[in-house]
Amino acid sequence: MLLLTARELVAKLELPSVEAVQPWLKRLLDWQLVQSSGRTQATRYFVDPGLLRSLEFPGTTTLTRIEAHRLLALIVEDVGRYPRSKIGDIHQRIGLEIPRSRIRRGIEQLVKEGRLHPEGVRSGTRYRLP
C-alpha cells in the first residue's frame, strides 16, 4: 500500500502548491476512493487495497510503510501459526520489503511486553507465544 502526504502527492503531480490538490483529495475522500490516516500535515492518503482487489487491479501492494501496530499484529499472528520460528523465517513470511531491522525491533518490543517468548541465544533464538 502506497501512503503519500499531500505534499508528496503535489511533488509527484508537479503541482504548484498543496492548495491545488486539496479540492481533489476532498472529493476522493467523500467518494471513498481514497482513505487517510493521521492528522494535519502528517495525514497520509492511500487507495483502499480492498477496492483495488475488487477492481482486479493488476498492480501490487507493498508493506514497506506498514504501521507499527499492524506489523506487531502480523508478527504475533505469524508466530502463532509457526511456533518456534527464527527471525529470518518470520521476516521471509511477513515480507522482505520490510527491513529486517524493523522486524527485529518489533520482536524485541513484543518480547519486552511479554507477548512473545524467546528460546535460545543469538542467531539460534526462536520465538513462540507465551
C-alpha positions in Angstrom: 0.0 0.0 0.0 1.5 3.4 -1.0 0.9 6.1 1.5 1.5 9.7 0.5 1.2 13.0 2.2 -0.5 15.9 0.4 3.0 17.4 -0.1 4.4 14.2 -1.6 1.4 13.9 -3.9 1.9 17.6 -5.0 5.5 16.8 -5.8 4.7 13.7 -7.8 2.0 15.5 -9.8 4.3 18.6 -10.2 1.6 21.0 -8.9 2.4 24.5 -7.7 1.0 24.0 -4.1 -0.9 21.8 -1.7 -3.9 24.0 -2.1 -4.2 22.9 -5.7 -4.7 19.3 -4.7 -7.0 19.8 -1.7 -10.3 20.0 -3.6 -9.5 16.8 -5.4 -8.5 15.0 -2.2 -11.7 16.1 -0.5 -13.8 14.7 -3.3 -11.9 11.4 -3.5 -12.3 11.0 0.3 -16.0 11.8 0.0 -16.4 9.2 -2.7 -14.4 6.7 -0.5 -11.9 6.1 -3.4 -9.1 7.3 -1.2 -8.7 6.8 2.6 -6.5 8.7 5.0 -4.6 8.1 8.2 -3.1 10.6 10.6 -4.0 14.3 11.1 -2.9 17.7 10.0 0.3 17.8 8.0 1.1 14.2 8.8 -2.1 12.9 7.1 -1.3 10.2 4.6 -3.6 9.2 1.8 -3.9 5.8 0.2 -6.3 3.8 -2.1 -8.1 1.0 -0.1 -6.4 -2.3 -1.1 -9.9 -3.9 -1.0 -11.1 -1.6 -3.7 -8.1 -2.4 -5.8 -8.7 -6.2 -5.4 -12.4 -5.8 -6.2 -11.4 -4.0 -9.4 -8.9 -6.7 -10.2 -6.2 -4.1 -10.4 -3.0 -5.7 -11.8 -0.6 -3.7 -9.6 0.9 -5.0 -6.4 0.8 -3.6 -2.9 3.7 -3.3 -0.5 4.2 -3.5 3.2 7.1 -1.0 3.1 5.3 1.6 5.1 3.2 -0.6 7.3 2.1 1.0 10.6 3.9 -0.2 13.7 0.8 -1.7 15.4 -0.1 -3.7 12.3 3.4 -5.0 12.0 3.3 -6.2 15.6 0.0 -7.9 14.9 1.5 -9.7 11.9 4.4 -10.9 13.9 2.2 -12.3 16.6 -0.1 -14.0 14.1 2.9 -15.5 12.2 4.5 -16.8 15.4 1.1 -18.2 16.4 0.9 -20.1 13.2 4.5 -21.1 13.1 5.8 -21.6 16.7 9.5 -21.7 17.4 10.3 -19.5 14.4 13.6 -17.7 13.9 13.7 -14.1 13.0 14.7 -14.8 9.4 11.8 -17.2 8.9 9.4 -14.6 10.3 10.9 -11.9 8.0 10.6 -14.2 5.0 6.9 -15.0 5.6 5.8 -11.4 6.5 7.6 -9.7 3.6 11.1 -9.0 2.6 10.2 -5.4 1.6 10.1 -4.6 5.3 13.6 -4.0 6.6 14.9 -6.8 8.8 15.9 -4.3 11.5 12.2 -3.2 11.7 11.1 -6.8 12.2 13.8 -7.3 14.8 12.7 -4.1 16.7 9.1 -5.3 16.6 10.1 -8.7 18.0 12.2 -7.1 20.8 9.2 -4.9 21.7 6.9 -7.9 21.8 9.3 -9.8 24.0 9.6 -6.8 26.3 5.8 -6.6 26.6 5.6 -10.4 27.3 3.6 -11.2 24.1 6.5 -13.3 22.7 8.8 -15.7 24.4 12.4 -16.2 23.1 14.1 -19.6 23.3 17.8 -19.9 22.7 20.5 -17.3 22.2 21.9 -15.1 19.5 21.3 -16.5 15.9 19.7 -19.7 17.3 16.9 -17.8 19.1 13.4 -19.0 18.3 10.2 -17.3 19.2 6.8 -18.6 20.5 3.7 -17.3 22.0 3.7 -17.4 25.9 
